[in-house]
Amino acid sequence: MRYSVSQIIKQGLTGNRGWKPVWREPDPKPRYDIVIVGGGGHGIATAYYLAKMHGLTDVAVLEKGWLGSGNIGRNTTIVRSNYLLPGNEPFYELSMKLWEGLEQELNYNVMVSQRGIVNLFHSDPQRDAAVRRGNAMILAGADAVLLDREALRRKCPFLDFDNERFPIKGGLWQPRGGTVRHDAVAWGYARGADRRGVDLIQNCEVTGFDIRDGACRGVETARGTIGAGKVAVCVAGSSSRLMNLAGLRLPIESHVMQACVTEGLKPVIPGVITFGGGHFYISQSDKGGLVFGGDIDGYNSYAQRGNLPTIEDVCEGGMALMPTIGRARVLRMWGGVVDMSMDGSPFIDRTPVEGLYFNGGWNYGGFKAVPAGGYCLAHLIATGAPHPVAAAMRLDRFATGATIDENGAGAQPNLH
Ligand SMILES: Cc1cc2nc3c(=O)[nH]c(=O)nc-3n(C[C@H](O)[C@H](O)[C@H](O)COP(=O)(O)OP(=O)(O)OC[C@H]3O[C@@H](n4cnc5c(N)ncnc54)[C@H](O)[C@@H]3O)c2cc1C
């Protein structure tokens, strides 16, 4: 069923009884050409682009819970392409361009809102770094504007410009950045993949791999063995645990990351703001809640909940940035398990096991990467060659020394 204004009117006048389920609930077949493990953003988008771009429709997505139960439905909805390094920036800019046409492409309202993102700087060296980053973005075809203190004050008068410790000197603004409704992205891609014949199978945890003679021939699941010509793993925070079952050790740690939302307030935050003096970022949802978060919890975990000391640290960042936030009441807080890579950059690659592919290492920021992550993994699976914008996102880059050290944080995920 195509969604349209006339459909809304028709359904509205007939008691909304004609809407169809958004995707089917098929039982798993004994074998597929391609099995994708993980029904999050990257897994479903990969299935969608395999079908749409390459005509490959004998595809199943196996999800252990329900579609969108992982980080795709837990993130703070920020999209941007303000990266620095050539191994990353063209990839994120491709993602941004895909976001810009996504609603029309999917015929689904994912609420793409290009309200802009500003990264603040608080010192001269930070301003120099912002200028460098902005130039790198412009060279990759993205948009970047350097705002001085007064230009920023006109946009965000509520910020504490004269904070004793972190006075605000300006910001790097990406006008095309913004927010997208996170779980709608999973639903929209799921509907698009299902319409093209992809089987989306929920409550189907993958518990092992069928690997013979160095090649992956299928997966063991809670609903039996499923054969496959190729298997792609897109399980974000569960990456290291699951790939361990295939005998692979990844340069990834899993950590909890938390976020909070306040009661609904009148519009105050014009876009997305990230603090440069600590780990804190904030935006305002369409319902008025202030959505904010910060650093990961400081220990490895697979639990989708965190603890209060990190929230205290996040709130301290918020108070330093905009003291008015102290009056807002937090309604909810939650956590997701993020897959922290050791150089702060992701992987889209084949593995040493033939026919087994991997997408992960998304750190704090894999939501914005969903369109390009799915697009590039589908390209790799279908053509056998990496997409040019993801060619550096290799699993062997720590062995070869070709790391994409976006944040210079090395083996300290909390410094990403
Ligand atoms: C609090 C928070 C805030 C964030 N904010 C942002 C942001 O503002 N912007 C941004 O770009 N990114 C953000 N992120 C990161 C982003 O959400 C993730 O990087 C991204 O969603 C990960 O990719 P995914 O959507 O495919 O993962 P997920 O949605 O986690 O998908 C992985 C799926 O795999 C499934 N799975 C796991 N193991 C198995 C198994 N054995 N068998 C079958 N299925 C399995 C899981 O159930 C899950 O559904 C945030 C993350 C968190 C936690």
The ligand as a Gaussian input file, in Angstrom:
#p B3LYP/6-31G(d) Opt

LIG

0 1
 C       21.994000       6.335000      23.873000
 C       22.517000       6.310000      22.468000
 C       22.539000       7.471000      21.728000
 C       23.022000       7.465000      20.411000
 N       22.936000       8.615000      19.672000
 C       23.314000       8.608000      18.367000
 C       23.123000       9.771000      17.559000
 O       22.556000      10.760000      18.014000
 N       23.548000       9.720000      16.282000
 C       24.153000       8.628000      15.743000
 O       24.557000       8.670000      14.585000
 N       24.296000       7.481000      16.469000
 C       23.901000       7.451000      17.763000
 N       24.019000       6.306000      18.522000
 C       24.630000       5.121000      17.922000
 C       23.680000       4.362000      17.010000
 O       22.418000       4.204000      17.615000
 C       24.281000       2.981000      16.698000
 O       25.636000       3.126000      16.283000
 C       23.539000       2.276000      15.564000
 O       22.143000       2.255000      15.807000
 C       24.098000       0.851000      15.443000
 O       23.654000       0.188000      14.284000
 P       22.266000      -0.643000      14.216000
 O       21.160000       0.334000      14.086000
 O       22.398000      -1.614000      13.120000
 O       22.273000      -1.363000      15.631000
 P       21.116000      -2.069000      16.456000
 O       19.814000      -1.363000      16.300000
 O       21.627000      -2.270000      17.843000
 O       20.978000      -3.446000      15.681000
 C       21.639000      -4.644000      16.011000
 C       20.588000      -5.712000      16.137000
 O       21.202000      -6.976000      16.236000
 C       20.395000      -7.785000      17.051000
 N       21.173000      -8.933000      17.502000
 C       22.195000      -8.963000      18.383000
 N       22.661000     -10.209000      18.525000
 C       21.917000     -10.991000      17.710000
 C       21.907000     -12.377000      17.419000
 N       22.758000     -13.206000      18.019000
 N       20.996000     -12.852000      16.533000
 C       20.119000     -12.020000      15.910000
 N       20.079000     -10.693000      16.165000
 C       20.969000     -10.194000      17.047000
 C       19.972000      -6.846000      18.173000
 O       18.819000      -7.312000      18.849000
 C       19.739000      -5.560000      17.405000
 O       18.376000      -5.380000      17.044000
 C       23.544000       6.269000      19.839000
 C       23.528000       5.095000      20.591000
 C       23.008000       5.102000      21.894000
 C       22.985000       3.821000      22.660000

